[in-house]
């Protein structure tokens, strides 16, 4: 997979050799820009027209903002202060306007003289600073500013007419308090000539065929547009670059994976799988059958399967994964399932052994002829149990092993690992997936399950190295879930009614979950220890905690019911005992953290109350809600919040309450989060490579780029005939990012 080194000298030049050390240092530390090429790809966030000024009314509080406005008036006040007791202190107040709103600028002390001379009524300028409120009025204290006037060396200089000046488009760059937008603009003016040397990553036939600008022209137009059409053309071209280079990286990864050898695993016709199917008390859905067929086809080839299985909460993914594992055991191999938490590993182990019955009792009295052994391996097991589990794996006695990260440790050896199932992919890093794949003598087949539905373009971008299967049918016998927002601050009686509903469910023989954001033993949130003042709003008080809420409920609204707690810091045996009691119906109400988020399956639980629901993400709320309505009785999910009605948090909760469609919610979630988060900035540690492209809005571009990339990599996997593309890949995918893409 090595790329041949390709040179692109002018764009690789370090900024410090072009701009001077101080500016280059700020750019490197605050904006992550190191080379001329980095700066050329630091695109404007938006453009202002000098004639049309920013809407001052829309300025975000406490954020660094850049505005273009006109000075309405300026007043110099003198006042007495500790430093100037004789009334010699000076304060300059300048009011600027954009025609729709006004904001005050304030300058003090020695900072008064220059703006007093320059900011005269009628002057237009760009201002940058932190927006705050003083005496109920918006203000910028000591803003930096740049006059928009006749500097003949600047774009929009003295040589232009009033009309061109008023219509000129001013690029506003993502900036920091240390480096204003116009200083970035000036730095770009210095490096812009180097754009002529940019090597084009798009193959010429593709570029010309799609009517896209050459790269140097696109860079020039994005930074120095003369018209709005220039901006549109430049953006169209630069989006293609990002989509195409990313899809080429993923296509090369898929191509390399397809070259690897693997053992074909074909289940025997009357083996463990058919014995399991025969004892199922229900029929599989059409979706489950279709996806199973796709998986069995992959398993039968001599190259490792790389498949993403995604589906709606409760669509029966575990059943599909179990049948794939049984097929591999049938064919003489072993299958490992990697779960993100001990609670989930234990839950999977319990539900799989229950589903298999005597087929999971290989080597035991009463086990069926074709049975295998299902082993659990977690980090907190006792020494004897752990030793036995490791022995079962290395001898091949255990056909199926379910575990946490403990499966990845060096000590763990398999007899013949044929399939790895990763549950809840987004909780695992690259290394874990690769370490487990390394346990086989040849690369094992890989099935990744994600319970959070992902929009198609995100799957193509984030999991672009995996083929995708989607389960979109709910199994028969699942009941609808009603969801409601409970505004606890506005309407306290709604919360009282919520607890009455929980009591009614229990009276009818059902059970309930209450979910809280925090454990509450004060070790989990150092901020929570700080004393909160009584007037602090819902935003400032610590999130509600399991231990406190459980205590309050047991003594108050749910007095007389059997209330227990479950959280991640309990001992594994205690957690398991609590879950077993709840599953057996010996507990009425389980007050828990998000440890119950995935995979917990108690069909008799019909109600869920989520406290401080605004503190959870959309996908997380959807996951949690999927724990109820798993049986014949309808489910109820109550989202409790103290957020005011008009807040974005309330709108988000309203979206969750309004639909049970996980794919729709994942789109909403994505639109509300930054693209970088979606592409796993947290996992990759690198800045997102997408600056222009948005994975939701640019679905067409991503789809077409994937097709073009796949075709190109099929004919030229090493990109020998595409040096410009090699260069772009090197710039975009440092080793670390390629590794990150490898796991998605």
N, C-alpha and C positions, 0 to 999 in steps of 0.2 A: 504493500500500500504506500511505499515511499514515493513522494513526489520529487521529480527532478528539480534541483534548485533553479529558480529562475530569477533574473535580476530586473529590477525596475528602479534604477538608481535615484532619479530626482524625487520620487515619492517616498523612498525609504530614508531620505535625509532626516536626521534628527532635528526637531524644532529648535533646539537650543543653538544650532549652528545657523539658523535662519532668522530667528526672532529676538535673540538675546536671552540670557539665562533667567531673568526674573519672570518674564511672561511665560517662557517655556516651562518653568518649574510649576507655576500655578496651573497651567494647562494639564501637565502630567498628573499633579496631585489631586486636582478638583474635578477635572473633566476626563481623565484617562486618555489624553491625547499625547502621543509621543513623537510621531513622525509627520512629515508634510502630508502624506497620504491620509493619516488619521484626521488631520484638520480639514482636508478637502471633503472628507466624508462626515464632517460635523455639520449637518444640514440645518437651515433655519427652521425654527418651530412654527413660525407664521410670518406674515409680511404685513407691514403697515403702509397705508398710502398717506403721504404727507398731508393731502387735502382732507382725508377722512381720519379722524383721530380715534384713539382707543375709547371704548366705553369705560369710563372711570367707575361707573356704578358696579361693574362686574369684577372689580379687583378682588383677589383672594386675600383674606386676612392672614397676617403673620407669615406671608410668603414673600419671596423676593420677586418683584414684578418690574417689568419694563413698560413704560407708556410713552406715547407721542402726544404732546398736548401744547396748548398755547397759554402764555402767561396772561391772566386776567388783571391781577393787580399785585403790587408788592409794597409792604410797609415795614419800616425799620422802627423797632421799639427800643428804648433804653430802660433799664431797670436796675435796682440795687440788688446786690447779691453778696455772699460771703467773700467772693473773690474781688468784687467791685462795689465796695460799700457806698461809694459816692454816686451811685446811679449811673455808673459807666458801663454796666453789662449791656450787651447788645443782642437782640433777637430779630432775625429777619423772617417775616411771614410772607410767603408768596402763594397766591391762589392760582391754580392752573385749571383750565377747563377744556373739555372736548366738545362743548356744545350741548352735551346731554347731562353731564354731571360735573362736580367740582371736587378738588382735593387740595388740602393745604400742605405746602412744603415748609419746613422749619429749619433754620440755620442759626447756630449760636456762636458767640465768642469770635475767635479769629477766623472761623469759617464763614463769616458774614460778608467780608469785603468783596471777594470775586463775584459771587452771585448778585450782590447788590448792584454792581456795575453792569452785569451781563443780562440778568433776568428782568428786562423791562417789559411793561405791558405790550402785548402784540407779538413778542418773541416766541418762535416755535422751537421746541427742543425735545430730545429724548431724555426721559428721567428714569432712574433705576434705584430702587431701595426697598426696604421692608415696609409693608403696609400695616399701620396700626390705627387705633382709635384713641383720640384725645378729646375730652369734653364732647363726646358723642359725635365727633366729626372725623372723617377719614384723614389720615395724614401720613406723609413720608418725612421722617426726620433725617436731616443731612443726606439727601439723595445725591448720587453722582448724576451728572447730566452732560449732554453733548448738544451744543447748539446746532440746529439744522439751518445752516446759512452758507454764505458764499465762500467756501474754501475751494479754490479752483482745482485743487488736487483730488478732491473727493468726488464720488459719484453724486450728481446733483449739485455740482459746484457753480461758480459765478457765471459760467458761460451759458447757462440754460435759461429758457424763458420761464415766466411765471407758471404757464400751463404745465410744462414738462416737470418743473420742480414740484408742483402740487400733486402731480400724478405719479411721481417716482415711487417705486416700491422699495420700502426699507426692510431688509431682512432682520428679523428678531431671532437671535440665537438662544438655545438653551445656555444659560449663563449662571454664574455664581456671584455671591457678594464680593468675592475677591477679583472678579473679572467681568466687567459689564459687557452687554451684548455688542455695543459699538466697538469696544476694544477687540473683541473676537472678529468683528467685521473688518477692522483695520488689518489685523493679522492675516486674515484671508486675502485681503487686497495684495499683501506681500507674496503669498504663496500661490495665488491663482495662476500665474504664468506656467507653473509646473504642471497644471492640469493638461496642458498640450502633450505632455509626455506619458499620460496615463495609458497603460496598455489595456486594450479592451478585452474583458473576459468572455463576452458573448461571441460565439462563432458568427462570422460575417453573414453567412446565409440566414441564420436565425434572426439576426438584428435587422437586416434589410427586409427579410420576408415579413417581419412584423411592423415594419415602418418605425423602428425606434431610433432615437438620436444616437450618434457616436458618443462614446463616453466623455471625451474632452468637452464637447459642446454641452452635454447634459450638466456637467459640473459647473461650467461657466453660467449656464442659464439658471441653475438652482440658487447660486450665490449672487448673481447680478442680473436678475430678470428685468426686461424692459416692459413686458406685458404679462397679464395673467396667463395667457396661452403658453408663454415661455415656462412658467412654473409647472403648468399641467404636463407639458411635454417632458420636462426634466424629471418630474416625479414618476411618470409612467416608465421612463427608461430605468431610473435608479431602483424602482421596486422590482423590475425584472431581474436586475443584477442580483439583488438579495435573494429572491426566490430561487433563481436558477443555480447560483453557487451553492446554496444550502441543499437543494435537491440533488445536485451532483455529488456532494459529500455523502448524502444518504444512499444514493444509488451505488456509489463505489463500495460503501459498507455492505449493502445487500449483495452486490456482485461478489465481494470477497467471501462473505458467509456462504454463498451458494457453491463456492469452490471447495469448502471444507468437507471431509468425509464424515459419515455417520453410519451407525448400524441401522438398517431398516427394521422396524418393529411391526410385524404383522400378527394380529391376535389369532390363536388357533380357533377353528370353527366351533368347537364344543368345549371351550375352556372357561376360565374364570369370568370373562366378560359376559358370555351368554348365560352362565349360571346366575350372575348378578341381575341381568335384564329379566330373566324368568321370574325372579322373586320380587320385582318392583310392584308395589301395590297400585301404581298409576301408570298411565302411558306418557311417554315423553311428548313435549310440544313439537310442532313442526320445526320451529326454530332450533330447538335442542338437537333434533335429528339432523338438520341441515348442517349445523356448525360441527357436530360430531363427525359427519362425513368428511368435511373439509380437513379436520384434524387427522382423521385416520388416513386420508390420502397423503398428507404431509409425513406422517410417521412411517409410511411404507416406502419412502424414498431414501436413497443413500446419501442424502445431504441433510444437515440439521434443520428441523422446523424452527422458524422464528415467527411466532404468531401472537397477536394481541387479541384477547377475548374480552370484549367490553359489552356491557349490557345494563339494562335498567336494574335498579335495586330490586332484589327478589326475583330475578328472571331465571334463576336456576343454574347459575354459572358453576357452582360447586359440583352439581351433578354431572355436567359436561366434563369438567376437569377430572372427576373421579373415574368416569368411563375411559378417558384417555389413559389414566394411570393404570387401570386394570388391563387395558389392551397391551401396554408395555410389559406388565408383569406376566401376562399370558405368553408373550413372545420371549420370555426368559430374562428380561431386564428388571431394573429397580426404578421406582419413581419417587422423587422427593418433592414435597410441597413446602415452600418457604413462606412463613406468615410474619407480619410485622410486629406482633406483640404476643406475649405468652398467653394472655386471655384468649386471643384468636386461635393460636396454635392448639390450645387445649380444646376449644370449641370445635375446631375442624376435626380433631382426633376423635372427640366424642361423637360428633354427628356422622363421621365416615364409618366408624366401627358399628354404630347403630344401623346405618343404612345397609351395611354388608352382613351384619348378623354373624352366622356361623362361618361365612366366607372369610371373616377377619380373624379366625381362630386357628390359623395354620400351626401345626405342631402341638396343638392342645387337644385334650380329650373333648370329644363332642364337636370338634372342628370338621368341616366338610372336606371331602376328598381333594377338591381343587383349591382349598383355602390357602391364603397367604397370611403373613403376620403384618399387622399395622403398628408401627413403633412411633413413640413420641420422643423427641429430643429437644430439651430446652436448657437454658443456662443455669437454672436454679434447681435442677434435679439432684437428688441425693447421689452419693458416689456409687452405691451398688446398682441402682436403677440405671445410672448413666453408663456404667461399665457394661451392663447387659445390653443396653440399646446399641452401644458401639459394636459389640460382638455380633448382634443380629445384623448389622449393616455390612460388616466386613465378610461375614460368612454367606450372606445372601439369604439368610433365614427370613429377614424382613423384606417383603416385596415393596411395601409402601412406608415411607418415613415422613412424618410431619414435624416441622420444627421451626425454631426462630433462627437468629443469627448464629446460634450455637452450631448449626449444621455446617457452617463455613470454616470452622476452626481446623487447623492443620491436622489435629489428631483424628478427625473423622475420615474414615476410608470406606468406600463402597465396594461391593463385589462387582457390580456391573451397572453403573448408573445410566439409564436410558432416557429419562425424561425429567426435566425440572419445571415445576409449576410455581410461578412467583405470584403471590396474592397481594393485591394493592401495590402495584409497581411504584407509585410515586413516593413510597416510603423507603425505597432501597436505593443506595448509590450504585454507581458503576461497578465498584470493586466487588461488592457482594455478589452481584449477578455473575460476574466473570469468575470469581473464586469458586462458586458452586459449579459453573460449567467446566472448570478445570479439574473437577473430581472424577470425570469419566476418562476411560482410556482413549476414547474418541469423543469429540464434542457431543454432549447429549442434546436431544430435542428440547426446545424451550417454548413454554406456553405462559404468557403474561396475562394475568387477569386484573382488570381494573373495574372497580365497582362504581366509579364516578363516570358517567357517560361523557364522552369527549366529542365536541364538534368535529366533523370530518377533516377540516383543514388542519385542526390542531393535531389530530392523529397523524396526518400526513407530514406534519412538521416536527412534532415532538417525538412521535414513535415511528418516524419515517423508515426505520430499518426493519419494521415488522409488517407482516401481512395482517390484515384486520378482519376479524369475524365479529358480527354484532348479533346479540340476542335481544329482540325487541318485543317478544311476547311474554306475558306473565303466565305462569303455570295455572292450571285450573284450580279452583278452591281458594285463590287469593281474594281478599276482600278490599273494597275501596277504602281509602283513608280520607277523612274530613279534616282539613287544617284551618285553624283560626288564629288571628293575632289577638293577644290579650293585652290591651294597653293599661298596665298596672298603675301608672301614675295618673293618667287622665280619668280612668274609671276603675277605682279600687274594687268595686262590687263585682267586676268581671273576674278578678282573681279569686274572690271568695267563691264565685260560681264554678271556677275551674276546679277548685279542691272538692266541691260538691260532686262534680262530674266524675272525678277520680273515685270518690267513695261509692258512687252509683255503679261504676264498672266493677269494683271489688264485690259489692253486694250481689251483682249478677254472676259472680263466680269467675271474674277475669282478674288480670293483674295490670300493673302500671309501672312505667319508668318516670323518674324525674331526673332531668339532666342539668348539671351545673358546670360553669366554666372552670371552677377552681376546687381544689381538695379542701383547703381551709385549715391545714395544720401549720400555717405560717411559714413553712419552709419552702412552699411552692411559689411564693410571690413576695420578694423582698419589699416591693412597693406597697404591698397591702399592709405592711406593718406601720407605715406612716400614719399618724393621726389625721383623720379627715375632718375638716371643719364642717359644721352642720349645714352650711349653705352650699356645700359642694353639690354639683348636679350629678345626675346618673352617670355622666361621662367620667367623673373623677373618683367616685367611690370605688372600693375594690369590687371585683366581680363576685357574685354570690357563690358560696362555697358549699360543697357536699355535706361536710360535717355539721355546719351551722343549720343548713336548710333541713337536713334529716331530723335534727334535734327539735327544730321549730315545728315541723310537721307532726312528729310523734307526740309532742306535748299539746299541739293545738289542732289545726284543721283535720288531721288524719289520726287523731287520738283513738286508740283501740285497734288500729290496723297493724299488721306485722310489717314494720319498715326496716330495711337493711341498707347498708352502704357498700359501694364497690368503687375502688379507684386504683390507679396504677402503682401506688406506693405500698399497697398491702402485700403481705407474703404470698407467694404463688399458691401455696396450699389453701390459704384463707380465701383468696380470690376464687379458686376452683370450687371450694365448699359453698361460697355464697351463690355462685352461678348454678351449682347443682340444686341448691335449695330453691332458687327462683324457678329453675326449669321444672322442678318437681311440684311446684305450686305451694311450697311451704312458706313463701314470702309473698306478701300482697303488693308491696311497693318497693322498688329498688331505686335508691337515690345514687346516681353515678356520675362520673366524669365521662368524657368521650371514649373511655375504654370500650364502651358498648357500641361504638360507631359502626364497626363492620363485622359481619359474619355471625353475630349473636342471634340465635334462632329459638325463640320461645313463642310458639303459635298462640298460647293462651293470653299473651300480653296484648291488650287492645288499646291502651291509652298511654300517651307520652306528654309530659309537660316539660318544655325546655325553658329554663330560667335564664334571664339576660340573653335572650335568643339573638339580639343584635350583635353580640360578641362572637358569633360563629359565622363562618362563610356560607354562601348559598349552597355549595355542593355538600358541605359538612352537614347542614341542616337536612338536606334531602337524604343523605346517608342515614342520619339518626332516625328520621321519620320512617325509614324503611324497616325499622325493628318492630313496628306494630302493623296490624292488619295482615299477619302471616298465616292466620287460620281462617275459620269460617265466619267469625264475627267481625263486623266492620271496625276499622281503626279510627282513632281520634288523636290528632296532634295539636297541642296548644302552644303557641309561640309567645312567651311572656316577655314584655319589654317595657322600659320606662322612658323610651325615646319619644320626643314630641311628634305629633301627627305629620308635620310637614318635612321631617328629617329624611335624608337619603336612607338611613338605616331602616326606618319604618317602610319606605317604599320597597326596599329589598325583601323585607319580611312579607310584605304584601304579595310580591312575586312568588315567593315560595308557597304561600297559602293558596294562591290562585291556580297553580298547576302541579300535576304529579309527573309531568314529562321531564325526565332528567336531562334529555338532550337540550330542551328549551332552556332549562335552568342553567345548564353549563354555558350556553351562549350569553345569558344575562350576566352570569358570574364573570365571564371573560370580558364583557364590555365594561364591567365595573372595575376590573383589575388592570394593571399595566401589562402590556404585551410581554415585557421582560420577565415578569413573574411567571407567566404561562410557559415561557420557554425555559423555565427552570433556572433563573439567575441564581437562586439560592443553591441549587445543586451544582451548577457549573462554576460558580464563583467568578465568572467572567461577565463583562457587560454583554447584554444581549446584542447579537449581530444584526438584529432587525431595527433599522432606524426609520425606514420609509414604509416598509411592508406592515400591514396589520392582518393578523391571521383570520379575523372574522370578515373584514370587508373585502379582502383581496383573494377570495376563494378561487375565482376564475384563473387569476395569474398563477397561484400555487399549483392548481390542477394541471394547467398547461405546462408549467415549468417542470413538474414531476415527469410528465410524458416525454418532454424534450430531453431531460437529463437522463432518463432511463435509456432512451434510444442512443444517445451519445456514448454513454458508458458501456453499453453492449458492444459497440463497434470499436471503442478506443478506451479500455478501462484505465490505462495508465496516463491518458491525456497527452500522449506524445505529440499529437498534431495540434494541440491547443495550449501553447505556452502562456497566453494571457489568462486562461482559466486556471492553469497551475498556480500562477502568481496570486490570483484572487483567492484560491483555496488556501494557500499558505498564509495569506494575510488574515483570512477569516477564521480559519481553524488552526489555531495553535494546537499543539499536541493535546493539551488539556481539553480543548473544546471538542476535538475529534473523539476523545474518549467519552466525553459527556454525550455526544450524539449517539455513540455506540449503544448506550443504554436507553437513550430517549429521555 
